Amino acid sequence: MTGDAADLSSAVREAQRGDEDAFRALFRAVQPGLLRYLRALVGDDAEDVASEAWLQIARDLGSFRGDFAAFRGWAATIARHRALDHLRRQRRRPLAHAPIEQAVELAGEEDTAGRALDAVSTDAALAMIAALPRDQAEAVLLRVVLGLDAKTAARVLGKRPGAVRTAAYRGLRRPAQQLDQGGAAPPGR
């Protein structure tokens, strides 16, 4: 186990005892990959779904057992369940359109141009992944974006590790072939 993984495994135990700094460290380590995973599943609602997932994670953390690798898998499972719930609710409820005034935000302190370039390349990659069959897309996201091993990803998806490895391989092969042939990523959702 690397030093970082050992530190994060220690942070899991400390967060279970109520250490807010340890929980913050876990959030910072898991949230970026979790958001990319959720963005492929639910699109622009990823942050809302992630918030619901983190509420459940915080509520149920005391009952969790395992190290940091297991924690990432557990968090991904919770996030996936919240995403599927969200998609079911969306199918039952029509979309409401809000006035443009509600979309205005204050300018951030970050480098906007740099973030835009990162977002374009990330969005293009996520669009390529989202165009895959669902089982392949989820396998790629869990294995590559979240960095879960095949066994943990299989538990998240309710499949066998071999099926997840195969789906991830096939899912990665298709975009690689597109890129080799000079093809562009499909448009985003």
ChimeraX commands (.cxc) that place a marker at each C-alpha (Angstrom):
marker #1 position 0.00,0.00,0.00 radius 0.5
marker #1 position 1.41,3.41,-0.86 radius 0.5
marker #1 position 1.90,6.14,1.73 radius 0.5
marker #1 position -1.05,8.11,0.35 radius 0.5
marker #1 position -3.36,5.09,0.44 radius 0.5
marker #1 position -2.23,4.31,3.99 radius 0.5
marker #1 position -2.85,7.93,5.01 radius 0.5
marker #1 position -6.30,7.83,3.43 radius 0.5
marker #1 position -7.10,4.50,5.08 radius 0.5
marker #1 position -6.16,6.14,8.35 radius 0.5
marker #1 position -8.39,9.08,7.41 radius 0.5
marker #1 position -11.32,6.66,6.98 radius 0.5
marker #1 position -10.90,5.44,10.56 radius 0.5
marker #1 position -10.46,8.98,11.89 radius 0.5
marker #1 position -13.50,10.25,9.99 radius 0.5
marker #1 position -15.54,7.42,11.51 radius 0.5
marker #1 position -14.57,8.80,14.91 radius 0.5
marker #1 position -15.84,12.26,13.91 radius 0.5
marker #1 position -12.66,13.95,12.69 radius 0.5
marker #1 position -13.85,16.62,10.23 radius 0.5
marker #1 position -10.38,17.16,8.73 radius 0.5
marker #1 position -10.14,13.44,7.94 radius 0.5
marker #1 position -13.59,13.49,6.30 radius 0.5
marker #1 position -12.52,16.54,4.28 radius 0.5
marker #1 position -9.42,14.63,3.09 radius 0.5
marker #1 position -11.61,11.71,1.99 radius 0.5
marker #1 position -13.97,14.07,0.18 radius 0.5
marker #1 position -11.10,15.75,-1.66 radius 0.5
marker #1 position -9.62,12.41,-2.67 radius 0.5
marker #1 position -12.88,10.87,-3.93 radius 0.5
marker #1 position -15.08,13.74,-5.11 radius 0.5
marker #1 position -13.36,14.62,-8.44 radius 0.5
marker #1 position -13.60,11.08,-9.82 radius 0.5
marker #1 position -17.07,10.61,-8.38 radius 0.5
marker #1 position -18.27,13.76,-10.14 radius 0.5
marker #1 position -16.86,12.60,-13.49 radius 0.5
marker #1 position -18.57,9.24,-13.02 radius 0.5
marker #1 position -21.89,10.88,-12.14 radius 0.5
marker #1 position -21.61,13.39,-14.98 radius 0.5
marker #1 position -21.58,10.49,-17.42 radius 0.5
marker #1 position -24.63,8.96,-15.73 radius 0.5
marker #1 position -26.82,12.02,-15.04 radius 0.5
marker #1 position -25.24,14.88,-17.01 radius 0.5
marker #1 position -25.57,18.36,-15.56 radius 0.5
marker #1 position -27.26,17.07,-12.39 radius 0.5
marker #1 position -24.04,15.35,-11.25 radius 0.5
marker #1 position -23.30,17.82,-8.46 radius 0.5
marker #1 position -26.80,17.52,-7.01 radius 0.5
marker #1 position -26.60,13.74,-7.09 radius 0.5
marker #1 position -23.10,13.83,-5.57 radius 0.5
marker #1 position -24.44,15.99,-2.74 radius 0.5
marker #1 position -27.14,13.42,-2.02 radius 0.5
marker #1 position -24.53,10.68,-2.09 radius 0.5
marker #1 position -22.22,12.51,0.34 radius 0.5
marker #1 position -25.11,13.09,2.72 radius 0.5
marker #1 position -25.68,9.35,2.82 radius 0.5
marker #1 position -21.96,8.65,3.08 radius 0.5
marker #1 position -21.66,10.99,6.06 radius 0.5
marker #1 position -24.78,9.50,7.68 radius 0.5
marker #1 position -23.68,5.86,7.23 radius 0.5
marker #1 position -19.92,6.23,7.68 radius 0.5
marker #1 position -20.02,4.69,11.16 radius 0.5
marker #1 position -21.30,1.40,9.76 radius 0.5
marker #1 position -18.66,1.21,6.99 radius 0.5
marker #1 position -15.88,-1.36,7.37 radius 0.5
marker #1 position -12.72,-1.33,5.29 radius 0.5
marker #1 position -9.74,0.63,4.04 radius 0.5
marker #1 position -9.62,3.55,1.60 radius 0.5
marker #1 position -9.90,1.34,-1.50 radius 0.5
marker #1 position -13.06,-0.21,-0.08 radius 0.5
marker #1 position -14.31,3.27,0.87 radius 0.5
marker #1 position -14.00,4.44,-2.76 radius 0.5
marker #1 position -16.01,1.43,-3.92 radius 0.5
marker #1 position -18.61,2.00,-1.21 radius 0.5
marker #1 position -18.89,5.70,-2.16 radius 0.5
marker #1 position -19.25,4.77,-5.84 radius 0.5
marker #1 position -22.02,2.29,-5.00 radius 0.5
marker #1 position -23.92,4.92,-3.03 radius 0.5
marker #1 position -23.43,7.49,-5.80 radius 0.5
marker #1 position -24.64,5.02,-8.43 radius 0.5
marker #1 position -27.77,4.25,-6.42 radius 0.5
marker #1 position -28.50,7.98,-5.98 radius 0.5
marker #1 position -27.94,8.48,-9.75 radius 0.5
marker #1 position -30.34,5.66,-10.65 radius 0.5
marker #1 position -32.92,7.11,-8.22 radius 0.5
marker #1 position -32.45,10.51,-9.86 radius 0.5
marker #1 position -32.95,9.06,-13.35 radius 0.5
marker #1 position -36.13,7.28,-12.22 radius 0.5
marker #1 position -37.50,10.53,-10.73 radius 0.5
marker #1 position -36.66,12.39,-13.95 radius 0.5
marker #1 position -38.60,9.92,-16.06 radius 0.5
marker #1 position -41.66,10.41,-13.87 radius 0.5
marker #1 position -41.47,14.21,-13.73 radius 0.5
marker #1 position -41.44,16.62,-16.70 radius 0.5
marker #1 position -38.61,19.12,-16.94 radius 0.5
marker #1 position -39.36,22.64,-15.76 radius 0.5
marker #1 position -37.58,25.48,-17.47 radius 0.5
marker #1 position -36.23,28.22,-15.22 radius 0.5
marker #1 position -35.67,31.83,-16.25 radius 0.5
marker #1 position -32.14,32.69,-17.37 radius 0.5
marker #1 position -31.75,35.08,-14.43 radius 0.5
marker #1 position -31.47,32.11,-12.08 radius 0.5
marker #1 position -28.39,30.85,-13.94 radius 0.5
marker #1 position -26.24,33.93,-13.25 radius 0.5
marker #1 position -23.31,33.25,-10.96 radius 0.5
marker #1 position -20.62,35.44,-9.46 radius 0.5
marker #1 position -17.19,35.22,-11.10 radius 0.5
marker #1 position -14.83,32.75,-9.46 radius 0.5
marker #1 position -11.23,33.29,-8.47 radius 0.5
marker #1 position -9.95,30.40,-10.62 radius 0.5
marker #1 position -8.23,30.69,-13.99 radius 0.5
marker #1 position -11.32,30.61,-16.20 radius 0.5
marker #1 position -9.46,29.98,-19.46 radius 0.5
marker #1 position -7.50,27.07,-17.99 radius 0.5
marker #1 position -10.61,25.53,-16.46 radius 0.5
marker #1 position -12.45,25.91,-19.78 radius 0.5
marker #1 position -9.68,24.06,-21.65 radius 0.5
marker #1 position -9.67,21.30,-19.03 radius 0.5
marker #1 position -13.46,21.09,-19.21 radius 0.5
marker #1 position -13.47,20.82,-23.00 radius 0.5
marker #1 position -11.04,17.90,-23.01 radius 0.5
marker #1 position -12.79,16.28,-20.05 radius 0.5
marker #1 position -16.21,16.84,-21.63 radius 0.5
marker #1 position -15.00,15.36,-24.92 radius 0.5
marker #1 position -13.65,12.27,-23.15 radius 0.5
marker #1 position -16.83,11.89,-21.10 radius 0.5
marker #1 position -18.94,12.32,-24.24 radius 0.5
marker #1 position -17.00,9.49,-25.90 radius 0.5
marker #1 position -17.53,7.31,-22.84 radius 0.5
marker #1 position -21.22,8.29,-22.56 radius 0.5
marker #1 position -21.75,7.16,-26.18 radius 0.5
marker #1 position -20.71,3.62,-25.23 radius 0.5
marker #1 position -23.23,0.98,-24.22 radius 0.5
marker #1 position -24.15,1.58,-20.56 radius 0.5
marker #1 position -22.33,-1.48,-19.15 radius 0.5
marker #1 position -19.11,-0.52,-20.94 radius 0.5
marker #1 position -19.41,3.16,-19.98 radius 0.5
marker #1 position -19.89,2.37,-16.30 radius 0.5
marker #1 position -17.04,-0.15,-16.31 radius 0.5
marker #1 position -14.67,2.39,-17.90 radius 0.5
marker #1 position -15.74,5.14,-15.51 radius 0.5
marker #1 position -15.34,2.99,-12.43 radius 0.5
marker #1 position -12.03,1.43,-13.50 radius 0.5
marker #1 position -10.34,4.42,-15.17 radius 0.5
marker #1 position -11.93,7.55,-13.74 radius 0.5
marker #1 position -12.49,6.36,-10.18 radius 0.5
marker #1 position -9.54,3.95,-10.24 radius 0.5
marker #1 position -11.42,1.01,-8.73 radius 0.5
marker #1 position -10.05,-2.50,-9.17 radius 0.5
marker #1 position -12.15,-5.03,-11.08 radius 0.5
marker #1 position -13.41,-6.73,-7.91 radius 0.5
marker #1 position -14.62,-3.49,-6.33 radius 0.5
marker #1 position -16.14,-2.22,-9.59 radius 0.5
marker #1 position -17.91,-5.57,-9.94 radius 0.5
marker #1 position -19.47,-5.14,-6.49 radius 0.5
marker #1 position -20.66,-1.63,-7.45 radius 0.5
marker #1 position -22.26,-2.93,-10.65 radius 0.5
marker #1 position -23.50,-6.25,-9.29 radius 0.5
marker #1 position -21.43,-8.22,-11.83 radius 0.5
marker #1 position -18.46,-10.59,-11.85 radius 0.5
marker #1 position -14.95,-9.07,-12.02 radius 0.5
marker #1 position -14.26,-10.79,-15.37 radius 0.5
marker #1 position -17.37,-9.20,-16.89 radius 0.5
marker #1 position -16.25,-5.77,-15.67 radius 0.5
marker #1 position -12.73,-6.26,-17.07 radius 0.5
marker #1 position -14.18,-7.30,-20.44 radius 0.5
marker #1 position -16.65,-4.40,-20.53 radius 0.5
marker #1 position -13.91,-1.91,-19.63 radius 0.5
marker #1 position -11.58,-3.35,-22.28 radius 0.5
marker #1 position -14.27,-3.16,-24.96 radius 0.5
marker #1 position -15.29,0.29,-23.80 radius 0.5
marker #1 position -11.73,1.61,-24.03 radius 0.5
marker #1 position -11.07,-0.07,-27.37 radius 0.5
marker #1 position -13.86,1.78,-29.23 radius 0.5
marker #1 position -12.74,5.38,-28.39 radius 0.5
marker #1 position -9.12,4.38,-29.04 radius 0.5
marker #1 position -10.09,3.19,-32.52 radius 0.5
marker #1 position -12.00,6.44,-33.12 radius 0.5
marker #1 position -8.99,8.49,-32.11 radius 0.5
marker #1 position -6.62,6.36,-34.21 radius 0.5
marker #1 position -8.86,6.98,-37.22 radius 0.5
marker #1 position -8.92,10.72,-36.53 radius 0.5
marker #1 position -12.56,10.66,-35.49 radius 0.5
marker #1 position -13.95,13.31,-33.24 radius 0.5
marker #1 position -15.78,12.66,-30.04 radius 0.5
marker #1 position -19.54,12.62,-30.29 radius 0.5
marker #1 position -21.28,15.78,-29.15 radius 0.5
marker #1 position -22.07,16.06,-25.45 radius 0.5
marker #1 position -25.48,15.32,-24.02 radius 0.5
marker link #1:1,2 radius 0.2
marker link #1:2,3 radius 0.2
marker link #1:3,4 radius 0.2
marker link #1:4,5 radius 0.2
marker link #1:5,6 radius 0.2
marker link #1:6,7 radius 0.2
marker link #1:7,8 radius 0.2
marker link #1:8,9 radius 0.2
marker link #1:9,10 radius 0.2
marker link #1:10,11 radius 0.2
marker link #1:11,12 radius 0.2
marker link #1:12,13 radius 0.2
marker link #1:13,14 radius 0.2
marker link #1:14,15 radius 0.2
marker link #1:15,16 radius 0.2
marker link #1:16,17 radius 0.2
marker link #1:17,18 radius 0.2
marker link #1:18,19 radius 0.2
marker link #1:19,20 radius 0.2
marker link #1:20,21 radius 0.2
marker link #1:21,22 radius 0.2
marker link #1:22,23 radius 0.2
marker link #1:23,24 radius 0.2
marker link #1:24,25 radius 0.2
marker link #1:25,26 radius 0.2
marker link #1:26,27 radius 0.2
marker link #1:27,28 radius 0.2
marker link #1:28,29 radius 0.2
marker link #1:29,30 radius 0.2
marker link #1:30,31 radius 0.2
marker link #1:31,32 radius 0.2
marker link #1:32,33 radius 0.2
marker link #1:33,34 radius 0.2
marker link #1:34,35 radius 0.2
marker link #1:35,36 radius 0.2
marker link #1:36,37 radius 0.2
marker link #1:37,38 radius 0.2
marker link #1:38,39 radius 0.2
marker link #1:39,40 radius 0.2
marker link #1:40,41 radius 0.2
marker link #1:41,42 radius 0.2
marker link #1:42,43 radius 0.2
marker link #1:43,44 radius 0.2
marker link #1:44,45 radius 0.2
marker link #1:45,46 radius 0.2
marker link #1:46,47 radius 0.2
marker link #1:47,48 radius 0.2
marker link #1:48,49 radius 0.2
marker link #1:49,50 radius 0.2
marker link #1:50,51 radius 0.2
marker link #1:51,52 radius 0.2
marker link #1:52,53 radius 0.2
marker link #1:53,54 radius 0.2
marker link #1:54,55 radius 0.2
marker link #1:55,56 radius 0.2
marker link #1:56,57 radius 0.2
marker link #1:57,58 radius 0.2
marker link #1:58,59 radius 0.2
marker link #1:59,60 radius 0.2
marker link #1:60,61 radius 0.2
marker link #1:61,62 radius 0.2
marker link #1:62,63 radius 0.2
marker link #1:63,64 radius 0.2
marker link #1:64,65 radius 0.2
marker link #1:65,66 radius 0.2
marker link #1:66,67 radius 0.2
marker link #1:67,68 radius 0.2
marker link #1:68,69 radius 0.2
marker link #1:69,70 radius 0.2
marker link #1:70,71 radius 0.2
marker link #1:71,72 radius 0.2
marker link #1:72,73 radius 0.2
marker link #1:73,74 radius 0.2
marker link #1:74,75 radius 0.2
marker link #1:75,76 radius 0.2
marker link #1:76,77 radius 0.2
marker link #1:77,78 radius 0.2
marker link #1:78,79 radius 0.2
marker link #1:79,80 radius 0.2
marker link #1:80,81 radius 0.2
marker link #1:81,82 radius 0.2
marker link #1:82,83 radius 0.2
marker link #1:83,84 radius 0.2
marker link #1:84,85 radius 0.2
marker link #1:85,86 radius 0.2
marker link #1:86,87 radius 0.2
marker link #1:87,88 radius 0.2
marker link #1:88,89 radius 0.2
marker link #1:89,90 radius 0.2
marker link #1:90,91 radius 0.2
marker link #1:91,92 radius 0.2
marker link #1:92,93 radius 0.2
marker link #1:93,94 radius 0.2
marker link #1:94,95 radius 0.2
marker link #1:95,96 radius 0.2
marker link #1:96,97 radius 0.2
marker link #1:97,98 radius 0.2
marker link #1:98,99 radius 0.2
marker link #1:99,100 radius 0.2
marker link #1:100,101 radius 0.2
marker link #1:101,102 radius 0.2
marker link #1:102,103 radius 0.2
marker link #1:103,104 radius 0.2
marker link #1:104,105 radius 0.2
marker link #1:105,106 radius 0.2
marker link #1:106,107 radius 0.2
marker link #1:107,108 radius 0.2
marker link #1:108,109 radius 0.2
marker link #1:109,110 radius 0.2
marker link #1:110,111 radius 0.2
marker link #1:111,112 radius 0.2
marker link #1:112,113 radius 0.2
marker link #1:113,114 radius 0.2
marker link #1:114,115 radius 0.2
marker link #1:115,116 radius 0.2
marker link #1:116,117 radius 0.2
marker link #1:117,118 radius 0.2
marker link #1:118,119 radius 0.2
marker link #1:119,120 radius 0.2
marker link #1:120,121 radius 0.2
marker link #1:121,122 radius 0.2
marker link #1:122,123 radius 0.2
marker link #1:123,124 radius 0.2
marker link #1:124,125 radius 0.2
marker link #1:125,126 radius 0.2
marker link #1:126,127 radius 0.2
marker link #1:127,128 radius 0.2
marker link #1:128,129 radius 0.2
marker link #1:129,130 radius 0.2
marker link #1:130,131 radius 0.2
marker link #1:131,132 radius 0.2
marker link #1:132,133 radius 0.2
marker link #1:133,134 radius 0.2
marker link #1:134,135 radius 0.2
marker link #1:135,136 radius 0.2
marker link #1:136,137 radius 0.2
marker link #1:137,138 radius 0.2
marker link #1:138,139 radius 0.2
marker link #1:139,140 radius 0.2
marker link #1:140,141 radius 0.2
marker link #1:141,142 radius 0.2
marker link #1:142,143 radius 0.2
marker link #1:143,144 radius 0.2
marker link #1:144,145 radius 0.2
marker link #1:145,146 radius 0.2
marker link #1:146,147 radius 0.2
marker link #1:147,148 radius 0.2
marker link #1:148,149 radius 0.2
marker link #1:149,150 radius 0.2
marker link #1:150,151 radius 0.2
marker link #1:151,152 radius 0.2
marker link #1:152,153 radius 0.2
marker link #1:153,154 radius 0.2
marker link #1:154,155 radius 0.2
marker link #1:155,156 radius 0.2
marker link #1:156,157 radius 0.2
marker link #1:157,158 radius 0.2
marker link #1:158,159 radius 0.2
marker link #1:159,160 radius 0.2
marker link #1:160,161 radius 0.2
marker link #1:161,162 radius 0.2
marker link #1:162,163 radius 0.2
marker link #1:163,164 radius 0.2
marker link #1:164,165 radius 0.2
marker link #1:165,166 radius 0.2
marker link #1:166,167 radius 0.2
marker link #1:167,168 radius 0.2
marker link #1:168,169 radius 0.2
marker link #1:169,170 radius 0.2
marker link #1:170,171 radius 0.2
marker link #1:171,172 radius 0.2
marker link #1:172,173 radius 0.2
marker link #1:173,174 radius 0.2
marker link #1:174,175 radius 0.2
marker link #1:175,176 radius 0.2
marker link #1:176,177 radius 0.2
marker link #1:177,178 radius 0.2
marker link #1:178,179 radius 0.2
marker link #1:179,180 radius 0.2
marker link #1:180,181 radius 0.2
marker link #1:181,182 radius 0.2
marker link #1:182,183 radius 0.2
marker link #1:183,184 radius 0.2
marker link #1:184,185 radius 0.2
marker link #1:185,186 radius 0.2
marker link #1:186,187 radius 0.2
marker link #1:187,188 radius 0.2
marker link #1:188,189 radius 0.2
view
